[in-house]
Amino acid sequence: MTFALYLHLYTETPLHAGGSESTGAIDLPIQREATTTLPQIWGQSLKGALKQKVRATNETAMRAWLGSEPGEPAKPGTLDVLDALLVALPVPTLHSTFSWVSSPLVLDRLRRRHTALGRSDFPDSAGLVVTRDEALVPEAVTAPATGAYGPFALVRKHAPVLQQWRPHLTAMLPADPVFEPFRDRFARDLAIVHDEVFQHLGVECTEIQARVQLHRESGDEPEKVKTVQNGPFYAEYLPADTLLSAMVIGPADELTAFADAVRGPVWLGGHESIGKGLLWCHPVPASGGGDR
């Protein structure tokens, strides 16, 4: 029998999970889906971060669950780590500083994952009919009726059906008490936009930071003889407060112990030394069936 553990991931700092090649002016892009171009975290990158987290407390369990280390004889672990898919992206707004946005396609895929594992309580997106110039919101609309979501001016439209989604999505945020005000804000400020608009926001509302590599000349006053050796080069990051969701599949008893081992802060991706890639890992068990 296969069982699954949901790993809901919430970025505390900007996160750079590096993609395979540069795109346009961005030298170091993030990982994206080939079909939708939406940001994601590949399973192998997530697995590496989880290995690092588990290794700190139980190296033996790390090898048993997630397999051998590089340079060792290849031995698979008992757990499979799937890609982390984007659920909600924070975008700048004028009416509430920033709001989280998602789309019908994203929610339908999230529901499909849950349904495959035996859950039937997730609503579908049949009532989330949204045009390219609208943003569906769960609360009654107050002035202004039109809101700026990143580069888009969208008509904010009250969608009562979103009330059905709110408890499922807010439950994906970490259970730590410090998240209580963010859980309330997430429920209030979530907006559903057209799939194509969300696709554009997934490109326009990531963070692009310019960096340089410095070279220090020898001398009596080295702080005065720094020069730029390489750069500037441009790195892309998922912004803080991004919500993603992954799955880990394996035996139920091992998933229970694994959940305890990975719960809480996790470092993932590049540029950890400058504070990038800190996220919260919120494991939630889910049951399912089938031969492994």
Secondary structure as the mmCIF struct_conf table of DSSP 4:
data_model
#
loop_
_struct_conf.conf_type_id
_struct_conf.id
_struct_conf.beg_label_comp_id
_struct_conf.beg_label_asym_id
_struct_conf.beg_label_seq_id
_struct_conf.end_label_comp_id
_struct_conf.end_label_asym_id
_struct_conf.end_label_seq_id
STRN STRN1 PHE A 3 THR A 11
BEND BEND1 GLU A 12 THR A 13
STRN STRN2 LEU A 15 HIS A 16
STRN STRN3 GLY A 18 GLY A 18
BEND BEND2 SER A 20 GLU A 21
STRN STRN4 THR A 23 THR A 23
TURN_TY1_P TURN_TY1_P1 GLY A 24 ALA A 25
STRN STRN5 ILE A 26 ILE A 26
BEND BEND3 ASP A 27 ASP A 27
STRN STRN6 LEU A 28 LEU A 28
HELX_LH_PP_P HELX_LH_PP_P1 PRO A 29 PRO A 29
STRN STRN7 ILE A 30 ILE A 30
HELX_LH_PP_P HELX_LH_PP_P2 GLN A 31 GLN A 31
STRN STRN8 ARG A 32 ARG A 32
TURN_TY1_P TURN_TY1_P2 ALA A 34 THR A 36
STRN STRN9 PRO A 39 PRO A 39
STRN STRN10 GLN A 40 ILE A 41
HELX_RH_AL_P HELX_RH_AL_P1 GLY A 43 ARG A 55
TURN_TY1_P TURN_TY1_P3 ALA A 56 THR A 57
HELX_RH_AL_P HELX_RH_AL_P2 GLU A 59 LEU A 66
HELX_LH_PP_P HELX_LH_PP_P3 SER A 68 GLU A 69
TURN_TY1_P TURN_TY1_P4 PRO A 70 GLY A 71
BEND BEND4 GLU A 72 GLU A 72
HELX_LH_PP_P HELX_LH_PP_P4 PRO A 73 ALA A 74
BEND BEND5 THR A 78 THR A 78
STRN STRN11 ASP A 80 VAL A 81
HELX_LH_PP_P HELX_LH_PP_P5 LEU A 82 ASP A 83
STRN STRN12 ALA A 84 PRO A 92
STRN STRN13 THR A 93 THR A 93
BEND BEND6 LEU A 94 THR A 97
STRN STRN14 PHE A 98 SER A 102
HELX_RH_AL_P HELX_RH_AL_P3 PRO A 104 ALA A 116
TURN_TY1_P TURN_TY1_P5 LEU A 117 GLY A 118
BEND BEND7 SER A 125 SER A 125
TURN_TY1_P TURN_TY1_P6 ALA A 126 GLY A 127
TURN_TY1_P TURN_TY1_P7 ARG A 132 ASP A 133
STRN STRN15 GLU A 134 VAL A 137
BEND BEND8 PRO A 138 GLU A 139
HELX_LH_PP_P HELX_LH_PP_P6 ALA A 140 VAL A 141
BEND BEND9 ALA A 143 ALA A 143
BEND BEND10 ALA A 145 ALA A 145
STRN STRN16 THR A 146 TYR A 149
TURN_TY1_P TURN_TY1_P8 GLY A 150 PRO A 151
STRN STRN17 PHE A 152 HIS A 158
TURN_TY1_P TURN_TY1_P9 PRO A 160 VAL A 161
HELX_RH_AL_P HELX_RH_AL_P4 LEU A 162 THR A 170
TURN_TY1_P TURN_TY1_P10 ALA A 171 MET A 172
BEND BEND11 LEU A 173 LEU A 173
BEND BEND12 ASP A 176 ASP A 176
HELX_RH_3T_P HELX_RH_3T_P1 PRO A 177 PHE A 179
HELX_RH_AL_P HELX_RH_AL_P5 GLU A 180 ASP A 189
STRN STRN18 ALA A 191 VAL A 193
HELX_RH_AL_P HELX_RH_AL_P6 ASP A 195 GLU A 204
TURN_TY1_P TURN_TY1_P11 CYS A 205 CYS A 205
BEND BEND13 THR A 206 THR A 206
STRN STRN19 GLU A 207 ARG A 216
HELX_LH_PP_P HELX_LH_PP_P7 GLU A 217 SER A 218
BEND BEND14 GLY A 219 ASP A 220
HELX_RH_3T_P HELX_RH_3T_P2 PRO A 222 LYS A 224
STRN STRN20 LYS A 226 TYR A 237
STRN STRN21 LEU A 238 LEU A 238
HELX_LH_PP_P HELX_LH_PP_P8 PRO A 239 PRO A 239
TURN_TY1_P TURN_TY1_P12 ALA A 240 ASP A 241
STRN STRN22 LEU A 243 GLY A 250
HELX_RH_AL_P HELX_RH_AL_P7 ALA A 252 VAL A 262
STRN STRN23 GLY A 264 TRP A 267
BEND BEND15 GLY A 269 GLY A 269
STRN STRN24 GLY A 270 GLY A 270
HELX_RH_3T_P HELX_RH_3T_P3 GLU A 272 ILE A 274
TURN_TY1_P TURN_TY1_P13 GLY A 275 GLY A 275
STRN STRN25 LEU A 278 ALA A 286
#
